[in-house]
């Protein structure tokens, strides 16, 4: 699986069908890339933005767990 697919797989349990659009938005808005272009060097920055944005719609605890799961994909 690609890095994109791995990140998406970690996000789906928390964001469901919104995960793909959420990931694309984070990559475009904050990393200035398509989610398909995601590299290991960008995981830390992506995880930080996912945590910030996800905490607006998830509990702080779930946002932190998601952050840790994404970081672990590095």
C-alpha positions as CSV (number, residue, x, y, z in Angstrom):
1,X,0.0,0.0,0.0
2,X,1.1,3.6,-0.6
3,X,1.7,6.0,2.1
4,X,-1.5,7.8,1.1
5,X,-3.5,4.6,1.5
6,X,-1.9,3.8,4.9
7,X,-2.8,7.3,6.2
8,X,-6.3,7.0,4.8
9,X,-6.7,3.6,6.5
10,X,-5.8,5.1,9.8
11,X,-8.2,8.0,9.3
12,X,-11.3,6.0,8.2
13,X,-12.2,4.6,11.6
14,X,-12.4,8.2,13.0
15,X,-13.8,10.1,10.0
16,X,-15.6,7.5,8.0
17,X,-16.6,8.4,4.5
18,X,-15.3,11.9,5.1
19,X,-11.7,10.7,5.5
20,X,-10.6,11.0,1.9
21,X,-11.9,14.5,1.4
22,X,-10.5,15.5,4.8
23,X,-7.0,14.1,3.9
24,X,-7.1,15.9,0.5
25,X,-8.0,19.2,2.2
26,X,-5.2,18.9,4.7
27,X,-2.6,18.1,2.0
28,X,-3.8,20.9,-0.3
29,X,-4.3,23.6,2.3
30,X,-1.3,23.0,4.5
31,X,1.3,21.0,2.6
32,X,0.4,22.5,-0.9
33,X,0.4,19.1,-2.5
34,X,-2.1,16.5,-3.7
35,X,-2.7,13.8,-1.1
36,X,-1.3,11.3,-3.7
37,X,2.0,13.1,-3.6
38,X,2.5,12.6,0.1
39,X,6.0,11.5,1.2
40,X,7.4,10.2,4.5
41,X,9.2,13.6,5.0
42,X,5.8,15.3,5.2
43,X,4.2,12.9,7.7
44,X,5.1,14.9,10.8
45,X,3.6,18.1,9.3
46,X,0.5,16.3,8.0
47,X,0.0,14.7,11.4
48,X,0.2,18.0,13.2
49,X,-2.4,19.6,10.9
50,X,-4.7,16.5,11.1
51,X,-4.6,16.8,14.9
52,X,-5.4,20.5,14.8
53,X,-8.3,20.1,12.3
54,X,-9.6,16.8,13.7
55,X,-9.8,18.2,17.2
56,X,-12.6,20.5,15.9
57,X,-14.8,17.5,15.0
58,X,-13.4,14.7,17.2
59,X,-12.6,14.6,20.9
60,X,-9.1,15.8,21.9
61,X,-8.2,12.2,22.8
62,X,-9.3,10.8,19.5
63,X,-7.4,13.6,17.6
64,X,-4.3,12.7,19.6
65,X,-4.6,9.0,18.9
66,X,-5.0,9.7,15.2
67,X,-2.0,12.0,15.3
68,X,0.1,9.2,16.9
69,X,-1.1,6.6,14.4
70,X,-0.2,8.9,11.5
71,X,3.2,9.7,13.0
72,X,3.9,6.0,13.3
73,X,3.7,5.6,9.5
74,X,6.9,7.6,9.1
